[in-house]
Structures are given as C-alpha cells and as structure tokens.
Amino acid sequence: MVRVNLLRNNGDAREEEQEEEKLIKHYSNLHKILLVGEGDFSFSACLARAFGSAINIVATSLDSQASSKMLYKSASATMEILEGLGCTILHEVNARTMTRHPVLQGKPFDRIVFNFPHAGYKGPDHSDSQIQRHRDLVRGFLRSARSMLTKNGEIHETHKTAYPFSKWEIEKLAEEDEELRLVEKAKFSESDYPGYVNKRGDGLWCDQKFPIGQCSTYKFALRD
C-alpha cells in the first residue's frame, strides 16, 4: 500500500545546484534515499528533521499501513509528519523483492539503508537455523539493493557485531555478489541520529527497544 507518493523527478538541474546541502552523519538532503524495513519510521523522521524536508526520501515497511499503526504507538503520528515533509511512504515492501514494487521499479537511489535487518524470532539468536534465516534475508536484500543503486550510490546496512550476530558474516555475504565491494565499516552510534529508536519489530514486544551493543554500518558500493 502507498500512503503518499511524492517521489521527486529529475527536476531543473539549475534549481538543484542552488539547493543548500544539509548533512546528518552519512546522509545528505541531496541524496535520493531509500529506507528499508522501517518499523515506527523514527529513522526516516530523524533524517527528515535534519534536512527540513523528506522530498528525497522513500521510507518502506514490511508491515501494512494498518499493522504499522497498530504495532507501533508512535507510527501514525510519525507518518503524518513525514507526509507533511514530502516523504514517499510505502507499505508491504519485501526487502528481497522490492525491485518489483511498482513505485520503486526503475528508480535509482544514492543511498539504500537497512538498519538492523531481522528475519523474525523463530528460535534462539545463536541457533544455526535462525542465523541462516537472517543470512538469507541479508543476501536477498543486497541482491535487490545492488540493482537499484546509482553509479556512485551506496548500500548501508547497520548490524550488531558481537557474538552471535557476528556469525551472520555480513562482509562475506556481500563478497558472494561479484558486483559489490565494501567501502567502509563505520561504528554506529544512536546519538548520531536524534529521535531514532530501534525496535524489535516482531512478536509481542515488537514496539520495544532492544540493546544494540557493539554495531557498525557496513557500506557497500558497485565495483568499478
């Protein structure tokens, strides 16, 4: 389901040159940004507040619009704020098949961001079967995201790096794709993103925050 579709077209190059650049950590208001796997949309809202606009942001969620509002107490108000700032909000978007979404097809992005991907709580985090489910999700996401990048675009995936999450081996998953290369592994800090609150995203406690501990943002780009 599409809540609002205000994805900007190419527009007048001269107008774009005159636009003042605003930055927050790795992101610029001049980037066309695709956010994947949003829960309560607080990360999207953080970027939008920093930029003073969300016209270049597409925020997606695996949940339906109704489920988002039911599962996350702040989601409804946050989506209204984003809508007012020009954000395109898409629901029921699967990270592994998002290239086929009618709004996303043929749309290149400068930054594609997936924070703390998770395939759901089907077992203990350290179990081999659970780890494999997570790896399959990440593998599918990277494959989809790679085909949606601009020439100089980047895929950003933020992930816990301590055991057992280190067993996901994010870098090795990217190495499986001959078209991707690691640009940087940057330490992630919530304090860099005011207003962002991570969410469990599944089960009875989906709206609860979880401890992130040691984590990093992996940046991948297309090979030359």
N, C-alpha and C positions, 0 to 999 in steps of 0.2 A: 504494500500500500504506500502511496505517495502522500505525505502530509502537505508539502509545499514544494513546488518545482521552480526555483528561481536561479537555476544554474546559468551563470553568465556566459554569453557567447564571446567571440574574439574581441568585438568592440573596436573602438577607434584607438589605434596604436599611440597616437599623439596624446590622447587623454590618459592612457595607461602610463606613459612616460612621466606625466606630471603628477601622478599619484604618489603621495608620501609613503615611504616604506615604514612599516611598523613591525617590530620583531618580538617574539617571545621564544626564548631558547632556540630550538632548531627550525622555527617556523616563521614565515613572513606572510603578511596580508597579500602580497603579490603572488604567492604560490596558489595554485589550484590544488586544494587539499581534499582527499577522500579519507574519511574516518570510518573504520570497520569495527563491528562488534560493540558499538556503544550500548551502555546499559541505561543509566539515568541521563545521559547526554551532558554530564558535567565537564568532560574534557572538551567537547565541542564548544560549550559555553565559555570555558576559560579562554580558548583561542579567540572566540568572537569578541569577548570583552577587551582583550588585549589589542585587537585590531580595530575595534569600534565598528565592526561590520562582519557579517558572515556570508557575504555575497559570493566569495570564492570557496566556500566550504560546503561539502556534501557529507552529511552525517548519516550513517546507516546502522540499523539494528536488526538482529535476527528475529526479535520479537515482533508481533503485530503491534499496531498502534494501541489497541485496547489493552493488550498484555503489558506493554511498556507502562501505561498509566496505572495499571493495577499492581504491578510488581514493584515499581519504584515510586515512592511517595513524592519525590521532587520532580519526576519526569515531565508531568503535564505542564507545570509552570516553566520549567526549563525549555521545553519545546516551544512554548509561546514566545519566550524571549528570543530564541533562535529564529523563529519565524519572522519576528519583527525586525531582525537584523539581516534578513535576506537569505537565510540558510535553506538549502535543499535537504529535507529530511525524508529518508526512505526506510520503510519497514519491510520485514521479512526478506532481508538480503542475506544470502548464504555466502560466507567468505570464499568458499571453494567454487562457487558457480556464478559469482557476481558479474562476470563478463557478459553474461546473457541477460542481465536486467535491462529492460527497455530504456530506462533513463541513463544507464551507465554505458551502454553499448557505444563504442566509437568515441568516448570522452577520455582524453588523455589527462593525467594528473602529474603534478610536480612532486607531491608527497602523498603516499598512501600509508596510513597509520593504523596499526592494530595493537592496542595495549592489553597485555596480559591475556592472550588467547587461551581458551579453555574449552575442552570438548564435553564438559558436564561431569557430574560426580557419579561415576559408575563403579567406583571402587577406591581403595586407598591410593594416595598420590604416588606411592613408591611401587605399586604393582606394575608388572610388565605390561599387562593388558591395558591399563589406564594410560601409561606412558605412550604406548603405541597409538592409542586413540588421539592423544594430544599431538603426537608427531604427524599423524595423518592429516589433522586439521591444518597444522602449520604448513605442511608440504603443499596441500591444496591451495591454501591462501597465497603462498609465494608464487605458485604457478599462475594463478589468476591475476595477481597484482602485477607481475612482471609484464604481462601483455597490455597493461593499462598505463604504463609509465610514459612520460615524455622522454625525449632523448637524454636529458640530464636529470631526470627525476630519481627519486629515492623511495624505497620501501623502508618503513620504520616499524620495528617490532620490539615492544618492551616486554621483558620476561625476567622472572626470578632466576638467579644464577647459582644459588646454593642447592645442595642435595635435598630432595630427589629431582628438583626441577632442572638441574644441570644435565640430567640423563636424557632430556629432550634433544640435546645436541643441535641447537639451532643453526650453528655455523655449518655443520655437516649436511643438514637438510638443504641449505642454500647451495652448497657445493654440488649437490645432485643435479642442480639445474645449470647447464653449461652456459647459460646466458646471464647469470647473476654473479656478482662479486661483492665481497664485504668491503664497505667503505670505512666503517668505524664501529667500534663497540664503546658506547658512551655511558658513563654512570648515570642512572636515573634517580632523580630526587623529586618527591611530590611537591616540595616547597618551591620548585621552579614553575609550578602550574597552580596558581592561587584559585581555589574553588573546586579543583578537581578532587573527586572522591572515588577511589576504586571500589568496585562492587563484586561480590561473589558471583552473581549472575545466574545462578542455578540453584534449584532446591528451595526448601522452606526459608532459608536465610539469604535468599538472592540479593536482598537490598542491604545486607550487612557489609561493612568494610572488612577487608582481610589484611593481615600484616604482610607487607611486601618484602621486608628484609633486604638482602642484597639483590639488586636487579640492575639491568642495563638495557639501553636501547640499541638494538642491532640495526645498522643502516646498510642497506643493500642497494646496488645500482646495476645498470646494464653493463656488461663487458663491452669494451671498445671493439 
